[in-house]
Amino acid sequence: MIKLQVKYLSFFFAVISLLSFFNIIYSYYLNFYLNLNTYYYCLIASIFLSVLFFKFKSREKKFSIFDKILTVFFGYLLIPVILSIPFYFSIYNLTFLNSYFEAISGFTSTGFTIFDNIKHIDQSIILWRSSTQWIGGLYFLFSIIFLIDIYDESFKKSLTNYLSFDSSEIFKQAIKIFLLYSFLTLIIFLVLNIFSVRTFNSLNLAFSLISSGGFLPDNDLTNIIKNNTQIIILSMLMLFSFFSIFFSYNLVFLRNKNINFFYEDLHLIVYLTIIVLIFLLFFSYNKEFSVNFLAIVSSMSNIGFSLKTDQTNMSLVFLILVLIGGSFFSTSSGLRFVKIYSLFKYSINQILSFSKPKNVFMNKLIFTNINFDFNEINKYFLTIIIFIMSLFIFTSILSISGLSFENSFKLSILTLMNTVNSSIYGLTDFNFNNLHFLTKYCFILFMIIGRIELLTILLILKKFLFKN
């Protein structure tokens, strides 16, 4: 029997109510009355569901990991329904499907949009789009803690010294995440203001960058970022969603600097440095390096922003960076660098063990004393297999729907990695509004699949296909 832990979702509806109230105040303050009523509708609906789910009492005191996965998946379906209310009841005559598509795209931090011209949209709606990303990034981080039991011991040890997560430890980590997430959002907002980015754009970009989202407050990033200094600063701020959200916290507040708490971020620093050096030496001869640096970091953090420059000849390279992604405890997506590196090292060790059977090869990563076992390698391998299957299925669906194979392949990767389409992938002007309604539903499904970690899909299939 399926048992959803709906009390977990009540907190996020409470956050939506706060965001709705903030938009109401913002609309009154700047005299944006055209869509004001929509935020009242959202406020009432979110408060009602927050109270209802919080008061809901389940007879079950212990939930299985399968129940938790379905709760998270249910949240990815239900929460965007409430987030779509301001879009649906706005003056722009959006259908429910288009409103839901926009909300899902924001909540999964993907950034696909059905709006043709952002300049024609009310500022309060633009701010609401960015808010859907912010709460989606928070939901994603909370869900990692909520589903921590499906992940590897090595990842748990990079977060805490506890061997298991009881309710008190989950609550402690959740509070830490909320405070860090809010504080880093404020830091990004202030830094962008210091470097002369317009306040409204700074706020929207702060919501997008911390959540690894793809929504912009303008049609083009070049209308917001004007000079090389701003490009470099924006690129550096994108790294907040590339590294672990705990990285800066552990550097400052961790008394006993246990290497296990930093090992993934140290690997990512080496990875980032190598990629930047390769681009600096071989691919920056005909353009400013700052433009390449923005494209690199944007792809690695699964944000996808880019300036309108001709980089289509490098689109495959940037797509590979999108596939690899960032830290496990970040809002970025991707297959994760540490997982790919672990698979590569394990494969090399297996080959060497046959050629040199008397030698002992340790399955241990640098910067850590943690050994990864065979079960973890199986999980990594299955994640890759599920991704390849999902990529093949979605590419086939898009090709059948009338898109070219190249665009279908690129869009499938970006959808599963929750990265916005832009000029660096050769998909600047793709129109999602004109897609067939069935194709939009497919995009919605695969945006969610990409966000809930591919391993959870395997566990869901296992529950339905295998009884034991």
C-alpha positions as CSV (number, residue, x, y, z in Angstrom):
1,M,0.0,0.0,0.0
2,I,1.3,3.5,-0.9
3,K,1.7,5.8,2.1
4,L,2.6,9.4,1.2
5,Q,4.3,11.5,3.9
6,V,2.4,14.7,3.0
7,K,3.4,16.6,6.2
8,Y,6.8,16.9,4.5
9,L,5.1,19.0,1.8
10,S,3.4,21.4,4.1
11,F,6.5,23.4,4.7
12,F,6.9,24.2,1.0
13,F,3.3,25.4,0.7
14,A,4.0,27.7,3.6
15,V,7.1,29.0,1.7
16,I,4.9,29.6,-1.4
17,S,2.4,31.6,0.7
18,L,5.3,33.8,1.9
19,L,6.5,34.3,-1.7
20,S,2.9,35.1,-2.7
21,F,2.7,37.7,0.1
22,F,6.0,39.2,-1.0
23,N,4.7,39.5,-4.6
24,I,1.5,41.2,-3.3
25,I,3.6,43.7,-1.4
26,Y,5.9,44.2,-4.4
27,S,2.9,44.8,-6.7
28,Y,1.3,47.3,-4.4
29,Y,4.6,49.2,-3.8
30,L,5.3,49.5,-7.6
31,N,1.7,49.9,-8.7
32,F,1.6,46.6,-10.6
33,Y,-2.2,45.9,-10.3
34,L,-2.9,44.0,-13.5
35,N,-2.0,40.5,-12.0
36,L,-2.4,41.3,-8.3
37,N,-5.5,39.1,-7.8
38,T,-3.6,36.0,-9.0
39,Y,-1.2,36.2,-6.0
40,Y,-4.2,36.4,-3.6
41,Y,-5.5,33.2,-5.2
42,C,-2.1,31.5,-4.8
43,L,-1.8,32.8,-1.2
44,I,-5.1,31.3,-0.2
45,A,-4.5,28.0,-1.9
46,S,-1.0,27.6,-0.5
47,I,-2.1,28.4,3.1
48,F,-5.0,26.0,2.9
49,L,-2.8,23.1,1.6
50,S,0.0,23.9,4.1
51,V,-2.4,23.7,7.1
52,L,-4.2,20.7,5.7
53,F,-1.1,18.7,5.1
54,F,0.4,19.7,8.4
55,K,-2.7,18.6,10.3
56,F,-2.8,15.4,8.4
57,K,-2.1,12.5,10.7
58,S,-0.8,9.2,9.3
59,R,-1.2,6.0,11.2
60,E,2.2,4.9,9.9
61,K,5.1,6.0,12.1
62,K,7.8,4.6,9.8
63,F,7.8,5.1,6.1
64,S,9.8,3.0,3.6
65,I,12.2,4.6,1.2
66,F,9.7,3.8,-1.6
67,D,7.0,5.9,0.2
68,K,9.5,8.8,0.5
69,I,10.4,8.6,-3.2
70,L,6.7,8.7,-4.1
71,T,6.2,11.6,-1.7
72,V,8.9,13.6,-3.4
73,F,7.6,12.7,-6.9
74,F,4.0,13.7,-5.8
75,G,5.5,17.0,-4.6
76,Y,7.0,17.6,-8.1
77,L,3.5,17.2,-9.5
78,L,1.4,19.0,-7.0
79,I,3.5,22.0,-5.9
80,P,3.8,23.3,-9.5
81,V,0.0,23.3,-9.7
82,I,-0.1,25.9,-7.0
83,L,2.8,27.8,-8.6
84,S,1.0,27.9,-11.9
85,I,-2.0,29.8,-10.5
86,P,-0.4,33.3,-11.2
87,F,0.4,32.3,-14.7
88,Y,-3.1,30.8,-15.4
89,F,-5.1,33.7,-14.0
90,S,-2.8,36.4,-15.4
91,I,-3.8,38.8,-18.2
92,Y,-1.8,36.8,-20.7
93,N,-4.5,34.2,-21.5
94,L,-2.3,31.2,-20.9
95,T,-3.8,27.7,-21.0
96,F,-3.5,25.5,-18.0
97,L,-1.0,23.3,-19.8
98,N,1.2,26.3,-20.7
99,S,0.9,27.6,-17.1
100,Y,1.8,24.2,-15.7
101,F,4.7,23.8,-18.1
102,E,6.2,27.2,-17.0
103,A,5.8,26.3,-13.4
104,I,7.3,22.8,-13.8
105,S,10.2,24.3,-15.8
106,G,10.9,26.8,-13.0
107,F,10.4,24.3,-10.1
108,T,12.8,21.8,-11.7
109,S,15.3,24.6,-12.3
110,T,15.2,23.9,-16.1
111,G,14.3,27.3,-17.6
112,F,12.3,26.4,-20.7
113,T,9.7,29.0,-21.2
114,I,6.5,29.4,-23.3
115,F,6.8,33.3,-23.2
116,D,8.0,34.7,-26.5
117,N,9.0,38.1,-25.3
118,I,9.9,38.7,-21.6
119,K,9.9,42.4,-22.0
120,H,6.1,42.3,-22.5
121,I,5.5,40.6,-19.2
122,D,4.6,42.3,-16.0
123,Q,7.6,42.6,-13.6
124,S,5.6,40.8,-10.8
125,I,5.2,37.8,-13.1
126,I,8.9,37.9,-14.0
127,L,9.7,37.9,-10.3
128,W,7.2,35.0,-9.8
129,R,9.0,33.0,-12.5
130,S,12.2,33.4,-10.6
131,S,10.6,32.5,-7.3
132,T,9.4,29.2,-8.7
133,Q,13.1,28.4,-9.3
134,W,14.1,29.4,-5.8
135,I,11.6,27.2,-4.1
136,G,12.4,24.4,-6.5
137,G,16.1,24.5,-5.6
138,L,15.2,24.4,-1.9
139,Y,12.9,21.5,-2.5
140,F,15.6,19.6,-4.4
141,L,18.1,20.1,-1.5
142,F,15.6,19.1,1.1
143,S,14.7,16.0,-0.9
144,I,18.3,14.9,-1.0
145,I,18.3,14.8,2.8
146,F,14.8,13.2,2.8
147,L,16.0,10.4,0.5
148,I,19.5,10.1,2.0
149,D,19.1,6.4,2.6
150,I,19.2,5.5,-1.1
151,Y,22.6,7.2,-1.5
152,D,26.0,5.9,-0.8
153,E,27.8,5.9,2.5
154,S,30.6,8.0,1.1
155,F,28.2,10.8,0.3
156,K,26.6,10.5,3.7
157,K,30.1,10.9,5.3
158,S,30.7,14.0,3.3
159,L,27.7,15.5,5.0
160,T,27.8,14.3,8.6
161,N,29.7,11.9,10.9
162,Y,26.5,10.1,11.7
163,L,26.1,6.6,10.2
164,S,22.3,7.0,9.8
165,F,19.9,9.8,9.6
166,D,17.1,9.9,12.2
167,S,14.4,12.5,12.3
168,S,16.4,14.9,14.5
169,E,19.5,14.7,12.2
170,I,17.3,15.3,9.1
171,F,15.7,18.3,10.8
172,K,19.1,19.7,11.8
173,Q,20.5,19.4,8.3
174,A,17.2,20.8,6.8
175,I,17.5,23.9,9.0
176,K,21.1,24.3,8.0
177,I,20.2,24.0,4.3
178,F,17.4,26.6,4.6
179,L,19.7,29.2,6.3
180,L,22.6,28.6,4.0
181,Y,20.4,28.7,0.9
182,S,18.8,32.0,2.0
183,F,22.1,33.5,3.1
184,L,23.8,32.6,-0.2
185,T,20.9,34.1,-2.2
186,L,21.3,37.3,-0.3
187,I,25.1,37.3,-0.9
188,I,24.6,36.8,-4.7
189,F,22.0,39.7,-4.7
190,L,24.3,42.1,-2.9
191,V,27.4,41.2,-5.0
192,L,25.5,41.8,-8.3
193,N,24.2,45.2,-6.9
194,I,27.8,46.2,-6.0
195,F,28.9,45.6,-9.5
196,S,26.1,47.8,-10.9
197,V,23.6,45.3,-12.1
198,R,20.1,46.7,-11.8
199,T,18.4,45.8,-8.5
200,F,15.4,44.0,-10.1
201,N,17.8,42.0,-12.3
202,S,20.0,41.2,-9.4
203,L,17.1,39.8,-7.4
204,N,16.0,37.6,-10.3
205,L,19.5,36.5,-11.1
206,A,20.1,35.6,-7.4
207,F,17.0,33.4,-7.5
208,S,18.2,31.7,-10.7
209,L,21.9,31.3,-9.8
210,I,21.4,29.7,-6.3
211,S,18.8,27.3,-7.7
212,S,20.8,26.5,-10.9
213,G,17.8,27.8,-12.8
214,G,17.5,29.1,-16.4
215,F,15.0,31.9,-16.2
216,L,16.2,35.4,-17.1
217,P,14.5,38.7,-16.3
218,D,15.1,39.8,-19.9
219,N,15.2,38.3,-23.4
220,D,18.9,38.3,-23.5
221,L,21.7,38.2,-21.0
222,T,23.6,40.9,-22.9
223,N,20.9,43.4,-21.9
224,I,21.8,42.7,-18.2
225,I,25.5,42.1,-18.2
226,K,27.4,44.9,-19.9
227,N,31.1,44.5,-19.4
228,N,33.8,41.9,-18.8
229,T,34.0,42.6,-15.1
230,Q,30.3,41.7,-14.7
231,I,30.7,38.6,-16.9
232,I,33.5,37.3,-14.6
233,I,31.6,38.1,-11.4
234,L,28.4,36.4,-12.8
235,S,30.5,33.4,-13.7
236,M,32.1,33.2,-10.3
237,L,28.6,33.5,-8.6
238,M,27.4,30.5,-10.7
239,L,29.9,28.4,-8.8
240,F,27.6,28.6,-5.8
241,S,25.4,26.1,-7.5
242,F,28.3,24.0,-8.8
243,F,30.0,23.3,-5.5
244,S,28.3,21.7,-2.4
245,I,26.0,24.2,-0.6
246,F,27.9,23.1,2.6
247,F,31.3,23.9,1.1
248,S,31.5,27.5,2.3
249,Y,29.9,26.6,5.6
250,N,32.4,23.9,6.3
251,L,35.4,26.1,5.4
252,V,34.3,28.8,7.9
253,F,32.6,26.9,10.7
254,L,34.0,23.4,10.8
255,R,36.4,23.1,13.7
256,N,38.0,19.8,13.0
257,K,38.6,20.0,9.2
258,N,37.8,16.3,8.3
259,I,38.9,15.7,4.7
260,N,35.8,13.6,4.1
261,F,33.7,16.7,4.3
262,F,35.6,18.3,1.4
263,Y,36.6,15.4,-0.8
264,E,33.9,15.9,-3.5
265,D,34.5,19.7,-3.7
266,L,38.3,19.2,-3.9
267,H,37.7,16.9,-6.9
268,L,35.5,19.5,-8.5
269,I,38.2,22.2,-8.0
270,V,40.7,20.0,-9.9
271,Y,38.1,19.3,-12.6
272,L,37.2,22.9,-13.0
273,T,40.8,24.0,-13.1
274,I,41.7,21.5,-15.8
275,I,38.7,22.5,-18.0
276,V,39.4,26.2,-17.6
277,L,43.1,25.7,-18.5
278,I,42.2,23.6,-21.6
279,F,39.9,26.3,-22.9
280,L,42.4,29.1,-22.0
281,L,45.1,27.4,-24.0
282,F,43.2,26.0,-27.0
283,F,39.9,27.7,-27.4
284,S,40.2,31.3,-26.6
285,Y,42.3,32.5,-29.5
286,N,39.4,34.3,-31.4
287,K,37.3,35.7,-28.5
288,E,37.5,37.1,-25.0
289,F,38.3,34.4,-22.4
290,S,35.6,35.8,-20.1
291,V,32.9,34.7,-22.7
292,N,34.3,31.2,-22.7
293,F,34.6,31.2,-18.9
294,L,30.9,32.1,-18.6
295,A,29.9,29.3,-21.0
296,I,32.1,26.8,-19.1
297,V,30.8,27.6,-15.7
298,S,27.2,27.9,-16.9
299,S,27.3,24.5,-18.4
300,M,29.1,22.8,-15.5
301,S,26.6,24.2,-13.0
302,N,23.6,23.2,-15.3
303,I,22.4,26.8,-15.5
304,G,22.8,27.3,-19.3
305,F,23.0,31.1,-19.5
306,S,25.1,32.4,-22.4
307,L,25.9,35.6,-24.2
308,K,24.8,35.9,-27.8
309,T,28.1,34.9,-29.4
310,D,28.9,32.3,-32.0
311,Q,29.9,29.2,-30.0
312,T,27.8,26.6,-31.8
313,N,31.0,24.8,-33.0
314,M,31.6,24.0,-29.3
315,S,28.1,22.9,-28.5
316,L,29.0,19.2,-28.1
317,V,31.8,20.1,-25.6
318,F,29.4,22.2,-23.6
319,L,26.8,19.5,-23.7
320,I,29.4,17.1,-22.3
321,L,30.0,19.5,-19.4
322,V,26.3,19.7,-18.8
323,L,26.2,15.8,-18.6
324,I,28.9,15.7,-16.0
325,G,27.3,18.4,-13.8
326,G,28.4,19.5,-10.3
327,S,28.3,18.5,-6.7
328,F,26.0,16.0,-5.2
329,F,24.8,18.4,-2.5
330,S,24.2,21.3,-4.9
331,T,21.2,22.4,-6.9
332,S,23.0,21.4,-10.2
333,S,22.0,18.3,-12.0
334,G,24.2,16.0,-14.1
335,L,25.6,12.5,-13.7
336,R,28.1,13.9,-11.1
337,F,31.8,14.1,-11.7
338,V,32.8,11.9,-8.7
339,K,30.5,9.1,-9.9
340,I,32.0,9.2,-13.4
341,Y,35.5,9.3,-12.0
342,S,34.8,6.5,-9.6
343,L,33.5,4.3,-12.4
344,F,36.6,5.1,-14.5
345,K,39.0,4.3,-11.7
346,Y,37.2,1.1,-10.8
347,S,37.3,0.0,-14.4
348,I,41.1,0.7,-14.7
349,N,41.7,-1.2,-11.5
350,Q,39.8,-4.1,-12.8
351,I,41.8,-4.2,-16.0
352,L,45.1,-3.8,-14.1
353,S,44.1,-6.6,-11.7
354,F,44.0,-9.1,-14.6
355,S,47.3,-8.0,-16.0
356,K,49.0,-7.8,-12.6
357,P,47.1,-10.3,-10.4
358,K,49.6,-10.2,-7.5
359,N,49.1,-6.5,-7.0
360,V,46.4,-5.0,-4.8
361,F,44.6,-2.0,-6.2
362,M,42.6,0.2,-3.8
363,N,39.2,1.6,-4.9
364,K,39.8,4.9,-3.2
365,L,39.6,8.4,-4.5
366,I,42.2,11.1,-3.9
367,F,41.5,13.7,-1.1
368,T,39.7,11.1,1.0
369,N,40.2,7.9,3.1
370,I,36.8,6.6,2.0
371,N,36.8,3.4,-0.1
372,F,33.9,2.9,-2.5
373,D,32.6,-0.7,-2.5
374,F,31.1,-2.8,-5.3
375,N,27.5,-1.9,-4.4
376,E,28.2,1.8,-5.0
377,I,29.8,1.0,-8.3
378,N,26.7,-0.9,-9.3
379,K,24.5,2.1,-8.4
380,Y,26.7,4.4,-10.5
381,F,26.6,2.0,-13.5
382,L,22.8,1.7,-13.2
383,T,22.5,5.4,-13.1
384,I,24.4,5.7,-16.4
385,I,22.3,2.9,-18.0
386,I,19.0,4.6,-16.9
387,F,20.2,7.9,-18.3
388,I,21.1,6.3,-21.7
389,M,17.6,4.6,-21.8
390,S,15.8,7.9,-20.9
391,L,17.9,9.8,-23.5
392,F,17.0,7.3,-26.2
393,I,13.3,7.2,-25.4
394,F,12.9,11.0,-25.1
395,T,15.0,11.7,-28.3
396,S,12.8,9.2,-30.2
397,I,9.6,10.9,-28.9
398,L,10.8,14.3,-30.0
399,S,12.0,13.0,-33.4
400,I,8.6,11.4,-34.0
401,S,6.9,14.7,-33.0
402,G,8.6,16.4,-35.9
403,L,11.8,17.9,-34.5
404,S,15.1,17.3,-36.2
405,F,17.3,14.6,-34.7
406,E,20.0,17.1,-33.7
407,N,17.5,19.3,-31.9
408,S,15.8,16.3,-30.3
409,F,19.1,14.9,-29.0
410,K,20.3,18.3,-27.6
411,L,16.9,19.0,-26.0
412,S,16.8,15.6,-24.5
413,I,20.1,16.1,-22.8
414,L,19.2,19.6,-21.6
415,T,15.8,18.3,-20.3
416,L,17.2,15.4,-18.4
417,M,20.0,17.6,-17.0
418,N,17.5,20.5,-16.2
419,T,19.5,23.0,-18.2
420,V,18.1,25.9,-20.3
421,N,18.4,26.1,-24.0
422,S,20.7,28.9,-25.2
423,S,23.1,29.9,-28.0
424,I,26.0,27.8,-26.7
425,Y,24.0,24.7,-27.5
426,G,22.6,26.1,-30.8
427,L,19.1,26.3,-29.5
428,T,18.6,30.0,-28.8
429,D,15.3,30.6,-30.6
430,F,13.5,27.3,-29.9
431,N,9.8,27.9,-29.4
432,F,8.2,25.7,-26.7
433,N,4.8,27.5,-27.0
434,N,4.2,25.9,-30.5
435,L,4.8,22.3,-29.4
436,H,2.0,19.8,-29.6
437,F,0.3,19.3,-26.2
438,L,1.5,15.7,-25.9
439,T,5.0,16.8,-26.5
440,K,4.7,19.4,-23.7
441,Y,3.5,16.6,-21.3
442,C,6.5,14.6,-22.3
443,F,8.8,17.5,-21.5
444,I,7.1,17.9,-18.1
445,L,7.6,14.2,-17.3
446,F,11.2,14.1,-18.3
447,M,12.0,17.4,-16.5
448,I,10.8,15.8,-13.3
449,I,12.6,12.5,-14.1
450,G,15.9,14.4,-14.5
451,R,15.4,16.2,-11.2
452,I,14.5,13.4,-8.9
453,E,17.8,11.6,-9.5
454,L,17.8,8.7,-12.0
455,L,18.5,6.1,-9.3
456,T,15.1,6.7,-7.8
457,I,13.5,5.7,-11.1
458,L,15.1,2.3,-10.8
459,L,13.7,1.9,-7.3
460,I,10.2,2.8,-8.4
461,L,10.4,0.3,-11.3
462,K,11.8,-2.3,-8.9
463,K,8.8,-1.8,-6.6
464,F,6.3,-2.3,-9.4
465,L,8.0,-5.0,-11.4
466,F,9.5,-7.1,-8.7
467,K,7.6,-8.1,-5.6
468,N,10.6,-9.2,-3.5
